[in-house]
Amino acid sequence: MFWIRTIIGSNHKYSDEEYFRLIKHELAHVLSSNLSDANSELDRNSRSLGPCWLWEGVSVYLAGQIFDENIKLHSFLEYYDKFGPGVYAEGGIAVKYLVEKHGKAKLLALIKSMKDVKSEDEFKKLFKRIYGFELEYRNFTNTDSVQQKERKPK
Ligand SMILES: [Zn+2]
């Protein structure tokens, strides 16, 4: 339902490209929601909302809404069952990292297993089981773009 507020509740005039990205973003929510088997409202209500950063990150990544790849990831993990500034930009980069470094199959496995997850703690355990490393910022900083940027003299 977020998209209704996004589109109607805003005076921002969208360019065709922005509008297209917005639609892709929302379609990606539908897709990941279906993959995670949260098909009915009843299902959805009985589960935890989170991880918000993952859901928004998947949509941001698939919709091509990452505009700065070099921002430092330092807050997205705070957004498990709430929304905030770190959810979109950082979530998108975190998901991009997971896909590019570890492949689509693991991300799909993670999303598909979300139907059994009832808490943040369970999500962390599931994440570790699938990826083989802890869900911590330091495990997301090893991207080529970040390394190159750090190596470059100022
Ligand atoms: Zn969204």
Residues whose N, C-alpha, C, O or C-beta is under 5 A from the ligand:
A	BS01	ZN	E56 S59
